[in-house]
Amino acid sequence: MLSERQTENSSAGTSATGCPGNETDDNNRPIQASPDAEWVDEVDPWRAISRTEHGFNYDEIIERLNCKKIDRQLIEKMEVLIRRPVHHLISRNIAVSHRDMDRIMEGFKVSQGIWNDSFYLYTGRGPSSKTMHLGHAIPFILTKPEFYKNICRIEKLCNVMDIKDRFGFEDDDCIGKLTFPAIQAAPSFSSSFPEFFNGRKDIPCLIPCAIDQDSIFRMARETAPKLGSGKPAVLHTKFLASLKGQQWKMSASHPEGAIFLTDDKHVIDRKIQNCDREILFQYLSYFMEDNRRFEQKQEEYSSGSLSTANLKKELLAVLTKFVTEFKRRRNNISEERFQKFMSPKK
Protein backbone atom coordinates (compact mmCIF):
# COMPACT_ATOMS: atom_id res chain seq x y z
CA MET A 1 0.00 0.00 0.00
CA LEU A 2 1.12 3.57 -0.64
CA SER A 3 1.52 5.93 2.28
CA GLU A 4 0.22 9.47 1.98
CA ARG A 5 3.71 10.65 1.13
CA GLN A 6 4.31 7.97 -1.51
CA THR A 7 2.62 9.14 -4.67
CA GLU A 8 2.61 7.46 -8.04
CA ASN A 9 4.59 10.35 -9.54
CA SER A 10 7.38 10.31 -6.96
CA SER A 11 10.86 10.28 -8.51
CA ALA A 12 12.61 9.58 -5.23
CA GLY A 13 13.05 5.88 -5.85
CA THR A 14 11.20 2.63 -5.33
CA SER A 15 10.04 1.96 -1.83
CA ALA A 16 8.83 -1.47 -0.89
CA THR A 17 5.35 -0.06 -0.85
CA GLY A 18 5.40 0.46 -4.59
CA CYS A 19 6.72 3.87 -5.64
CA PRO A 20 8.41 4.25 -9.03
CA GLY A 21 12.18 4.52 -8.96
CA ASN A 22 14.85 6.31 -10.95
CA GLU A 23 17.27 3.42 -11.44
CA THR A 24 18.19 2.69 -15.05
CA ASP A 25 18.93 -0.56 -16.83
CA ASP A 26 22.07 -1.40 -18.83
CA ASN A 27 20.72 0.63 -21.75
CA ASN A 28 20.15 3.68 -19.54
CA ARG A 29 16.38 3.24 -19.64
CA PRO A 30 14.46 3.99 -16.42
CA ILE A 31 13.37 0.99 -14.36
CA GLN A 32 10.05 1.56 -12.66
CA ALA A 33 8.02 -0.53 -10.28
CA SER A 34 4.29 -0.83 -10.83
CA PRO A 35 2.44 2.24 -9.49
CA ASP A 36 -0.70 0.24 -8.60
CA ALA A 37 -1.84 1.39 -5.14
CA GLU A 38 -4.08 -1.61 -4.45
CA TRP A 39 -1.44 -4.01 -3.20
CA VAL A 40 -2.54 -6.62 -0.65
CA ASP A 41 0.71 -6.85 1.34
CA GLU A 42 2.49 -4.00 3.11
CA VAL A 43 6.21 -4.64 2.90
CA ASP A 44 9.10 -2.29 3.69
CA PRO A 45 12.26 -2.43 5.86
CA TRP A 46 10.24 -1.68 9.00
CA ARG A 47 6.91 -3.41 8.36
CA ALA A 48 5.91 -6.67 6.75
CA ILE A 49 2.20 -7.47 7.01
CA SER A 50 0.03 -9.59 4.74
CA ARG A 51 -3.64 -8.70 4.55
CA THR A 52 -4.67 -12.33 4.06
CA GLU A 53 -4.37 -15.36 6.34
CA HIS A 54 -2.67 -17.25 3.50
CA GLY A 55 0.46 -15.13 3.84
CA PHE A 56 2.50 -13.02 1.47
CA ASN A 57 1.91 -13.01 -2.28
CA TYR A 58 5.48 -13.09 -3.54
CA ASP A 59 4.53 -12.97 -7.21
CA GLU A 60 2.80 -9.67 -6.50
CA ILE A 61 5.70 -8.32 -4.43
CA ILE A 62 8.21 -9.25 -7.15
CA GLU A 63 6.05 -7.52 -9.77
CA ARG A 64 5.74 -4.45 -7.57
CA LEU A 65 9.49 -4.21 -6.97
CA ASN A 66 10.25 -4.98 -10.61
CA CYS A 67 12.92 -7.53 -9.75
CA LYS A 68 13.49 -10.91 -11.41
CA LYS A 69 12.24 -14.31 -10.29
CA ILE A 70 14.77 -17.04 -9.65
CA ASP A 71 13.65 -19.58 -12.24
CA ARG A 72 14.80 -23.05 -13.18
CA GLN A 73 17.01 -21.69 -15.97
CA LEU A 74 18.97 -19.49 -13.55
CA ILE A 75 19.34 -22.36 -11.09
CA GLU A 76 20.72 -24.61 -13.81
CA LYS A 77 23.29 -21.96 -14.73
CA MET A 78 24.31 -21.73 -11.06
CA GLU A 79 24.78 -25.48 -10.82
CA VAL A 80 26.94 -25.52 -13.94
CA LEU A 81 29.14 -22.80 -12.44
CA ILE A 82 29.53 -24.29 -8.95
CA ARG A 83 29.57 -27.90 -10.23
CA ARG A 84 27.14 -29.15 -7.58
CA PRO A 85 23.48 -28.72 -6.63
CA VAL A 86 22.46 -25.28 -5.39
CA HIS A 87 21.73 -24.65 -1.72
CA HIS A 88 18.39 -26.00 -0.52
CA LEU A 89 17.13 -22.47 0.20
CA ILE A 90 17.45 -21.80 -3.53
CA SER A 91 16.20 -25.15 -4.84
CA ARG A 92 13.10 -24.99 -2.59
CA ASN A 93 12.12 -21.53 -3.83
CA ILE A 94 12.86 -19.82 -0.52
CA ALA A 95 15.36 -17.54 -2.24
CA VAL A 96 12.73 -16.22 -4.60
CA SER A 97 14.01 -13.25 -6.62
CA HIS A 98 17.10 -11.22 -7.45
CA ARG A 99 18.70 -8.17 -8.98
CA ASP A 100 21.77 -8.73 -11.20
CA MET A 101 22.59 -12.31 -10.19
CA ASP A 102 23.39 -12.84 -13.88
CA ARG A 103 26.19 -10.27 -13.64
CA ILE A 104 27.60 -11.86 -10.48
CA MET A 105 27.57 -15.27 -12.14
CA GLU A 106 29.28 -13.96 -15.25
CA GLY A 107 32.02 -12.38 -13.14
CA PHE A 108 32.44 -15.62 -11.22
CA LYS A 109 32.72 -17.54 -14.49
CA VAL A 110 35.36 -15.17 -15.89
CA SER A 111 37.39 -15.28 -12.66
CA GLN A 112 37.18 -19.10 -12.57
CA GLY A 113 36.00 -18.95 -8.96
CA ILE A 114 38.81 -16.82 -7.52
CA TRP A 115 36.85 -14.99 -4.81
CA ASN A 116 38.74 -11.69 -4.71
CA ASP A 117 38.36 -11.25 -8.46
CA SER A 118 34.64 -11.98 -8.59
CA PHE A 119 32.43 -10.68 -5.75
CA TYR A 120 31.97 -10.40 -2.00
CA LEU A 121 28.99 -11.08 0.27
CA TYR A 122 27.32 -8.49 2.48
CA THR A 123 25.19 -9.96 5.28
CA GLY A 124 24.30 -7.60 8.12
CA ARG A 125 22.72 -8.47 11.40
CA GLY A 126 21.18 -6.00 13.86
CA PRO A 127 18.17 -7.54 15.63
CA SER A 128 15.84 -5.25 17.55
CA SER A 129 16.09 -7.41 20.67
CA LYS A 130 18.99 -8.80 22.69
CA THR A 131 19.02 -12.10 20.88
CA MET A 132 18.44 -13.48 17.39
CA HIS A 133 15.60 -15.68 16.21
CA LEU A 134 15.59 -18.33 13.48
CA GLY A 135 14.79 -15.85 10.71
CA HIS A 136 17.97 -13.91 11.46
CA ALA A 137 19.99 -17.00 10.57
CA ILE A 138 18.78 -17.17 6.97
CA PRO A 139 21.42 -14.83 5.43
CA PHE A 140 24.11 -16.64 7.45
CA ILE A 141 23.03 -19.98 6.03
CA LEU A 142 23.36 -18.64 2.51
CA THR A 143 26.34 -17.02 2.76
CA LYS A 144 36.74 2.73 9.26
CA PRO A 145 37.43 5.90 7.69
CA GLU A 146 36.60 5.06 4.09
CA PHE A 147 33.39 3.39 5.23
CA TYR A 148 32.32 6.60 6.96
CA LYS A 149 33.25 8.66 3.90
CA ASN A 150 30.98 6.52 1.74
CA ILE A 151 28.14 7.02 4.23
CA CYS A 152 28.63 10.78 3.90
CA ARG A 153 28.77 10.55 0.09
CA ILE A 154 25.48 8.63 0.00
CA GLU A 155 23.86 11.09 2.41
CA LYS A 156 24.86 13.97 0.15
CA LEU A 157 23.16 12.27 -2.81
CA CYS A 158 19.83 11.87 -0.98
CA ASN A 159 17.74 14.78 0.26
CA VAL A 160 15.22 14.63 3.09
CA MET A 161 12.20 14.60 0.77
CA ASP A 162 13.69 11.67 -1.17
CA ILE A 163 14.19 9.63 1.98
CA LYS A 164 10.74 10.46 3.36
CA ASP A 165 9.05 9.53 0.09
CA ARG A 166 11.08 6.37 -0.36
CA PHE A 167 10.61 4.94 3.12
CA GLY A 168 7.41 6.63 4.30
CA PHE A 169 9.04 8.54 7.17
CA GLU A 170 7.01 11.23 8.91
CA ASP A 171 8.02 14.59 10.39
CA ASP A 172 7.93 13.23 13.93
CA ASP A 173 10.31 10.32 13.20
CA CYS A 174 13.74 10.55 14.81
CA ILE A 175 16.69 11.66 12.68
CA GLY A 176 18.31 8.25 13.16
CA LYS A 177 15.74 6.76 10.81
CA LEU A 178 16.60 9.33 8.14
CA THR A 179 20.32 8.63 8.28
CA PHE A 180 20.34 4.86 8.74
CA PRO A 181 19.59 3.90 5.09
CA ALA A 182 22.92 5.47 4.05
CA ILE A 183 24.72 3.47 6.75
CA GLN A 184 23.08 0.25 5.61
CA ALA A 185 23.86 0.99 1.96
CA ALA A 186 27.56 1.82 2.41
CA PRO A 187 28.86 -1.78 2.72
CA SER A 188 27.40 -2.42 -0.76
CA PHE A 189 30.51 -0.81 -2.26
CA SER A 190 33.99 -2.33 -2.16
CA SER A 191 35.45 1.19 -1.76
CA SER A 192 34.12 1.09 1.83
CA PHE A 193 36.74 -1.59 2.63
CA PRO A 194 40.06 -0.48 1.12
CA GLU A 195 41.99 -2.67 3.58
CA PHE A 196 40.23 -5.75 2.22
CA PHE A 197 40.23 -4.93 -1.49
CA ASN A 198 43.41 -2.85 -1.92
CA GLY A 199 41.40 0.26 -2.68
CA ARG A 200 39.52 -1.27 -5.63
CA LYS A 201 36.06 0.16 -6.34
CA ASP A 202 35.01 -2.36 -8.97
CA ILE A 203 34.50 -5.56 -6.98
CA PRO A 204 30.77 -6.46 -7.09
CA CYS A 205 28.78 -7.04 -3.94
CA LEU A 206 26.09 -9.73 -3.54
CA ILE A 207 23.54 -9.12 -0.78
CA PRO A 208 21.34 -12.02 0.38
CA CYS A 209 18.46 -10.54 2.38
CA ALA A 210 14.74 -10.82 3.01
CA ILE A 211 12.70 -9.14 0.29
CA ASP A 212 11.52 -6.34 2.62
CA GLN A 213 15.05 -4.86 2.56
CA ASP A 214 14.97 -4.28 -1.20
CA SER A 215 14.25 -0.55 -0.99
CA ILE A 216 17.49 0.05 0.94
CA PHE A 217 19.60 -1.66 -1.68
CA ARG A 218 17.67 -0.23 -4.59
CA MET A 219 18.74 3.15 -3.21
CA ALA A 220 22.32 1.84 -3.14
CA ARG A 221 22.01 0.72 -6.77
CA GLU A 222 20.70 4.15 -7.78
CA THR A 223 23.58 6.00 -6.09
CA ALA A 224 26.28 3.59 -7.34
CA PRO A 225 27.03 5.35 -10.68
CA LYS A 226 27.43 8.69 -8.90
CA LEU A 227 29.92 7.08 -6.51
CA GLY A 228 31.89 5.59 -9.40
CA SER A 229 31.04 2.08 -8.21
CA GLY A 230 29.20 -0.91 -9.64
CA LYS A 231 25.65 -1.66 -8.61
CA PRO A 232 25.32 -4.28 -5.86
CA ALA A 233 23.42 -7.45 -6.73
CA VAL A 234 20.63 -8.65 -4.44
CA LEU A 235 19.28 -12.13 -3.69
CA HIS A 236 15.83 -11.95 -2.05
CA THR A 237 14.48 -14.59 0.32
CA LYS A 238 10.93 -15.11 1.48
CA PHE A 239 9.96 -14.30 5.06
CA LEU A 240 10.04 -16.88 7.81
CA ALA A 241 6.48 -16.79 9.12
CA SER A 242 5.62 -15.86 12.68
CA LEU A 243 4.39 -18.63 14.97
CA LYS A 244 1.18 -16.60 15.23
CA GLY A 245 0.28 -16.74 11.54
CA GLN A 246 1.44 -16.33 7.97
CA GLN A 247 0.25 -12.71 7.88
CA TRP A 248 3.42 -11.71 9.76
CA LYS A 249 7.11 -12.45 9.48
CA MET A 250 9.03 -13.76 12.47
CA SER A 251 10.27 -10.72 14.38
CA ALA A 252 12.35 -10.23 17.51
CA SER A 253 10.10 -7.24 18.24
CA HIS A 254 7.25 -9.74 18.80
CA PRO A 255 8.86 -12.50 20.89
CA GLU A 256 5.63 -14.45 21.28
CA GLY A 257 5.81 -15.28 17.56
CA ALA A 258 9.51 -16.13 17.38
CA ILE A 259 11.81 -19.06 18.09
CA PHE A 260 15.09 -17.66 19.37
CA LEU A 261 18.53 -19.12 18.85
CA THR A 262 18.88 -19.21 22.66
CA ASP A 263 15.74 -21.36 23.13
CA ASP A 264 16.19 -24.95 24.32
CA LYS A 265 14.32 -28.05 23.22
CA HIS A 266 11.54 -27.67 25.82
CA VAL A 267 10.90 -24.04 24.91
CA ILE A 268 10.81 -24.83 21.19
CA ASP A 269 8.45 -27.76 21.84
CA ARG A 270 6.07 -25.52 23.79
CA LYS A 271 6.13 -22.79 21.12
CA ILE A 272 5.27 -25.05 18.20
CA GLN A 273 2.41 -26.91 19.91
CA ASN A 274 -0.32 -24.49 18.80
CA CYS A 275 1.30 -23.49 15.54
CA ASP A 276 -0.52 -23.77 12.22
CA ARG A 277 0.34 -26.91 10.25
CA GLU A 278 1.38 -24.94 7.16
CA ILE A 279 3.81 -22.88 9.20
CA LEU A 280 5.31 -26.01 10.77
CA PHE A 281 6.03 -27.41 7.33
CA GLN A 282 7.44 -24.08 6.16
CA TYR A 283 9.95 -24.21 9.02
CA LEU A 284 10.86 -27.75 8.00
CA SER A 285 11.51 -26.58 4.43
CA TYR A 286 13.92 -23.92 5.70
CA PHE A 287 15.92 -25.96 8.17
CA MET A 288 15.90 -29.60 7.02
CA GLU A 289 19.06 -29.76 4.92
CA ASP A 290 18.76 -33.38 3.80
CA ASN A 291 17.07 -33.07 0.40
CA ARG A 292 16.17 -36.73 0.13
CA ARG A 293 14.46 -36.80 3.52
CA PHE A 294 12.75 -33.48 2.86
CA GLU A 295 11.33 -34.76 -0.43
CA GLN A 296 9.96 -37.77 1.43
CA LYS A 297 8.33 -35.55 4.07
CA GLN A 298 7.01 -33.23 1.37
CA GLU A 299 5.32 -36.16 -0.35
CA GLU A 300 3.82 -37.34 2.96
CA TYR A 301 2.67 -33.82 3.78
CA SER A 302 1.04 -33.31 0.36
CA SER A 303 -0.74 -36.68 0.48
CA GLY A 304 -1.99 -36.08 4.03
CA SER A 305 -0.20 -39.14 5.43
CA LEU A 306 2.11 -36.99 7.61
CA SER A 307 0.17 -36.42 10.83
CA THR A 308 0.51 -33.13 12.68
CA ALA A 309 1.99 -34.97 15.66
CA ASN A 310 4.70 -36.54 13.51
CA LEU A 311 5.32 -33.23 11.73
CA LYS A 312 5.89 -31.55 15.10
CA LYS A 313 8.19 -34.39 16.19
CA GLU A 314 10.21 -34.11 12.97
CA LEU A 315 10.43 -30.33 13.21
CA LEU A 316 11.39 -30.37 16.88
CA ALA A 317 14.32 -32.66 16.12
CA VAL A 318 15.49 -30.46 13.20
CA LEU A 319 15.19 -27.14 15.09
CA THR A 320 16.73 -28.52 18.28
CA LYS A 321 19.74 -29.76 16.34
CA PHE A 322 20.10 -26.44 14.51
CA VAL A 323 19.83 -24.29 17.66
CA THR A 324 22.05 -26.59 19.74
CA GLU A 325 24.76 -26.52 17.09
CA PHE A 326 24.50 -22.75 16.82
CA LYS A 327 24.90 -22.33 20.60
CA ARG A 328 27.85 -24.75 20.62
CA ARG A 329 29.67 -22.77 17.94
CA ARG A 330 28.87 -19.48 19.62
CA ASN A 331 30.12 -20.70 23.01
CA ASN A 332 33.40 -21.80 21.42
CA ILE A 333 34.18 -18.25 20.31
CA SER A 334 36.84 -16.87 22.63
CA GLU A 335 37.45 -13.17 23.14
CA GLU A 336 40.75 -13.53 21.27
CA ARG A 337 39.02 -15.16 18.31
CA PHE A 338 36.32 -12.51 18.34
CA GLN A 339 38.84 -9.67 18.29
CA LYS A 340 40.76 -11.36 15.48
CA PHE A 341 37.56 -11.65 13.44
CA MET A 342 36.67 -7.99 14.03
CA SER A 343 40.14 -6.74 13.06
CA PRO A 344 40.65 -5.50 9.47
CA LYS A 345 42.43 -8.05 7.32
CA LYS A 346 42.95 -8.91 3.67
Secondary structure, 3 states (H helix, E strand, C coil): CCCCCCCCCCCCCCCCCCCCCCEECCCCCEECCCCCCCCCCEEECCEEECCCCCCCCHHHHHHHHCCEECCHHHHHHHHHHHCCCCCHHHHCCCEEEEECHHHHHHHHHHHCCCHHHCCEECCCCCCCCCCCEHHHHHHHHHCCHHHHHHHHHHHHHCCHHHHHHHHCCCCCCCHHHHHHHHHHHHHHCHHHCHHHHCCCCCCCEEEEEEHHHHHHHHHHHHHHHHHCCCCCEEEEECCCEECCEEEEECCCCCHHHCCECCCCHHHHHHHHCCCCHHHHHHHHHHHCCCHHHHHHHHHHHHHCCCCHHHHHHHHHHHHHHHHHHHHHHHHCCCHHHHHHHHCCCC
